[in-house]
Amino acid sequence: MTRFRTLALLPLMAALSGCNLVVMSPSGDVASQQANLITISTLLMLLIIVPVMVLTVLFAWRYRQSNSTAKYDPDWDHSTQLELVIWAAPLLIIICLGALTWMATHLLDPYRPLDRIAAGRPVPADAKTLDVNVVALDWKWLFIYPEYGIATVNEVAAPVDRPIRFSITSSTVMNSFYIPALAGQIYAMAGMETKLHAVINEPGSFKGFSANYSGAGFSHMRFTFHGLAGDGFDKWVADIRAGGGTLDRNGYLQLERPSENEPVRRYGSVDPGLFKAIVGMCVEPGKMCMHDMAAIDAKGGLGLAGIDNVMPLMHDKRVRRGTAVLGPAPVYVAGICSTEELTGRVVESVGGPNAPIESSPISGAGLPRSSFTPISAPAPVFGPRTTANP
């Protein structure tokens, strides 16, 4: 019987042998603190879980049917001492977990700059944070080093014991930037910029990947993070610069197109305004950036007169990009009126209530405003077909 049990456990042992314990034994201080938080939280919870599991077996054995020596007391229903033990212990553990979680939530906030590079080693006063811009593409990762004017695809590096500040965004759908050996995951979202502060304490090469499903090529969305000691990082930067290659906006528009299993690419120079344009979703020439739209809205907008100027500049990714919406010629329509009022108001066509309705195709913005007498409050008009907007 023992042999059969051993044989049955062999497949499980073989599966566990492939597990990577990098999450619980990382090489970065932030990830180490997170691993400690997991360990302490688990031990605190086990203080309740283990006794409950042991007592469950003990009670089942103690009060089994065949044990005639166990006291039988069918009328027992309450014990103040037992109630205190049952409720006090979990309450104390919940208080400890709550305090621990509250402190860790603030100390390990990914937006919070580091105050130490390792346990007992505060950040040196002269330490300069390394800025790395991260862009999640379909299905690859773009890294831009604004300080050095270089960029890479599916490869990122940092000096050992130097604070790192990742600025993260996405070109399309939401993704998740994760290097288990360095720090916890943080989401990458189009039109937004998230932050992650971290530090690597040991030299070596570590795996990074997307931890959020983002489409067909998701499983190949992996990269390598290099922790470089001594002059290794300066040499890495020099090699990229010597290799040449430029990543400008046109090059980025080609790079962002969906592709899988992309090899490592290096660019010796990069457009300094590229990352800001990616976050603003206005890399393509002629597109209005999101922060410009927000500034216009904050000041009250452009009104009806400004619609023709704004619509052609709106970010529409690959859906339109200047091509036709309602016909073969480029058109931009802010609203289309119908011949029936959804609210039951009378609609007058151009030329009077009995005039035939214009049925020719809409030719674009800048059409003349119709003349009408509103039944109630005035409504904007965007074309010659009708005189009111439902």
N, C-alpha and C positions, 0 to 999 in steps of 0.2 A: 504493500500500500504506500509506503514511504517513497519507493522508487517512482510510482506513478505520479505522486504529488510533485516530486522533483522535476520529472519530465514535463509535467503540465506548466511548471513555472519557467521553464527554459525560454519559451517564446517571449514571455513578459520581460525576463532579464535581458534578452537580446535587444528588445525594443528600447528599454531604458538605457542600454549602453550607448545609444546614439544621442542621448540628451545632452544639450550644451548648457552648463550651469553659469553662463556668462552673466545672466541677470542677477544671480546671487553672489557672484564673484567678479565684479566688473573692474575696469582699470581707470575709471574716472571718479572723482570725489562725489559728484552729484549723484551718480548712479549708486555709489557705495552707501550714501545716506538713505537713498530710497530702498536699497536692499535691507539695511538695518531696520527701517520702518516696517517692512514686510515681516521680518523676523520677530521683532518685538510684538507687533500686533498679533501674529500667529500664536506666540507663546502666551500672551494674555488671554486669548480666547481658549486656548487649550486648558487653562486653569479651571475652566468650567466644563469644557467638553469631555476631558479625560475622566474626571470624577463621575460625571453623569453616565458615561459608558461603562465604567467599572461598577457603579452601583446598580445599573440595570441588570448586569449579569449576576451580581451578588444577590439582589432581591429575588431574581428568578430562581436561583439555586437555593436560597434560604427558605423561601416559602413554596417550594415545590410540593406537590400533593403527597409524595411519599415521606416527607419529613414530618413526622408526628410530634416532634419536640418543639416545633415553632409555635409561638403563641398565636392563638386565633382570637381576634378581637373585632368582630364584625360591626360593633357599635361605635368604634373610634372614628372621629371626624375632624379633630383639630388639635394642633399643638403650637403654642405661641413660639416656643424655642425653635421648633423646626421651621416655622414660617419665616422667622428672622434669618435663619441660615440660608434658606432657599432664595430669599429675595435680596438679602444684603450683599452676598457675594457677587451675583451678576451686576448689581447696581454699582458696586465699587469698581468692577472691571470696566463697565460702560463709562464711568467717570474718567478712569485712566485712559481709555481709548479715545474719548472725546478730547481730553487735554492734549494727548499726544498728536492726534490728527490736526487739531487747531494750530499747534506750534509748527508741525511739519508743513502744513498747507502754506504758511507764510514764509518759512525758512527755505522751502524748496519751490517757491513760486518761480516758474520758468522765466518770468519777466524781471525778476529781482537780480540785480548785479551780484556777482560772487563777493563774499567777504573773506573767503579762504580758498586755498588751492588744495588743501588736504587737512586732515585732522591735526590740530596744533600748528598749522602753517598758514597764517593770514596772507592775504594778497599783498605782495610788496608795494610800497608806496609809488615806486617808479614803473610798475607793471603797466604795459599798454595792451588793452583788449584787442584781440584779433576779430575783425568784422568779416563775416561770411554771409553773403546773400544766397539764399536757397530758393530755387524755383522747381516745383513739381510739374513735370511735363508728362505727356502721354507717349511712352511709358518709360521715362528716364528722369534723371536728376541733373539740373544745371546748378553749378556753384560759381559765384562771382566774388572775387576778392577786390573790393573797391580801393583798398589801400595800395595794392600792388598792380592794379589794372590788368588782371589776368582772369581767365575763366576756364572751367573744366566741366566735363560731362561724365557722370558716374565715377567720379574720384574727388576726394576732398582730403586735405591734410592740415595739421596744426602742430605747433611746437609743444613739447611736453611742458607741463606746469605753467602754461600761459592761458589766461582767461579767454574764452571764446564767446562771441555774441552772434548767434545765428538770427538773421532776419528772413522769415519764411513766407512764401506765397505760392500760389498755384496758377497755372495758365488756363485751366479749365475746371474740372471737377475737384471736389475735396479729396485730399490725400492726407497721409500722416507720416511725418519725418521721424525716423526712429533709428538710433544707434545704441543698442542695448548696453554696450560696454562704456558708453559715455554719459548718457542721461535718459530720462524717460521720453516718451513720444510726445509730439506736439503737432497739431493739425495745420495743414497748409490749405488755404482757401483763396479762390480767385477774387481779386479786388480787395483783399485784406492782407495785412502784414502781421504775423505773429512772431514772438520772440522766444529764444531759448538761450540761456546762459549755461555754460558747461566748461569743464577742464579735463584734459587727459593727463594722467599721472605716470603712465608707463609707455615706453615705445612699443610699437608693433602695428600690425594691420588688423582692422576690425570690420566686421560686416555691418552694413546699414541697409535699410530697406523701407518700403512703404508698409505701414501696418493698417491700412484702410483700403478696402477693395475699391478699385477705380476703373474697372473695365477689363477687356480681354487680355491686355498685356501686363496686368497687375503682378503676376507671379514672377515676371522677369525684371521688375522695377527695383533693382538692387545696385548697390555701389560699395566702394571700399573707402574706409576712413583710415588714414595713416597718422599715427602719433610719432613725430620725428624729434629725436633728441639732438642736442648740440647744434651744429650748423646744418643739420639735415634739412630743415625747413627752408632755409635760405638757398640751399642748393636746389631743392625741388622747385622753388620759384624761378631761379635762374634758368633751369632747364626748360621750363615752360616758355619763358620769354625768348630763349634762344631758338626754340622750335618754331616760332612765328605763328602766323594765323591770326585773323581778326574776327571778332564776333560783333557785327553791327546789327542794326535793326532788320535789314533784309535777311541776313544770315539767321537771325533768331526766328523770323517767320517761317523759314524753311525747317529749322531745327524743331520747332514746336509741333510740327505735324506728327500724328500718331505713328509710332514705330516701336519695335520690340527688339530685345537683345542687342541694344546699342553698345558698341565698344567704347572704351575710354577715349575721350577727345580732349585736346588741350588748345587753348587760344592764348597767344602771347600778348594780345591787347583786346580790349573790350570797350564798347560805347559806354562812357561814364554815366549817361542818363538812362541806360537800358533797364535797370531794375526798377527805377521809379516809374518808367513807362509801362512795365509789365504789371506792377501793382495798380496803376491807373487804368489799365486795360486800353492803352492807346499807343501800342507799338506801331501799328500800321499808320502810315502818313495820312493825315486828314481826319483822324478820329479825335474827338474831344475826350480829354482825360476825365476820369471820375471826380477827381478833386476840383477840376474846373466846373463841372456840372454842379457839384455840391456848393461851390462858392456862389454860383449864379442863383441857385435855389435859396441860399441863405440870405440873399439880398432881395428876395421877392420874385425872382424869375424874370424872364424876358417878355412875358405876355404873349398875346396872339401874334404880334408882329415878329417875334423872334423864333417862332416855330420852324419856319423855313430854314433858318440858320442852324438850328440845333439838330433837327432830325437827320440830316446827312452825316452828322458827325458822331451819332450815337454808336456805341460799341455793339456790334451784332455778330461777331465772330465770323464763322463761315456761312451763316445763313444767307446774308445779303451781300455785304461788302460792296455796295454801290451798284449792284445789279437791280433789275426790275422787280417790283413788288406786285404791281397790278397789270403789267404789260411789258412789251419789249423795250421800252425806254425807261431810264432811271426816274422813278417818282418817289415822293415822300409825302404821305398823307397823314395829317394829325387826327382826323376824324372823318367818318363817312355818315352822311345823313340818309335816312330812309323816308319813304313817302307816307308812312303811317306813324302817328305819334303813339308811343307806348303808354303815355299818360292820358290819352284821349283828347289832346288839344287839336285844334284844326290846323292843318298845314297848308300854307299857300305856296303854290309854285310860282316861279318867276313869270311876271306878266299878268298875274291875277289868278283867282281860284279856278277859272275855267280854261286856262291856257294849258296846252299839252306839256307833259313832263319831258324835260331834256333827257334823251337816252343815249347820247354819244359817250364814248369812254372818257373817264377822267384822265386828263393829260398831265397832271402834276400840280405842284404847289404854285401859288401866285395867282390863282383864279380870282376873278372879280367877285366882290361881295354882293349878295343878293339884296334887293330892297324889299322890306316887308314891314307889316305892322304887327308886333307881337300881341298875342292874346293876353299873356300875363307877363312874367319877368322876361327880359330879353335873353336870348340864347345865342351863342356864337354860331357862325355859319362858315363852312369851309369849302363850299363848292356851289355850282350854279343849279344843281338839280332841284333842291328844295330850299326853303327859307328858314328852317328851324332845325335845331339839333335835338334829337330825342333825349 
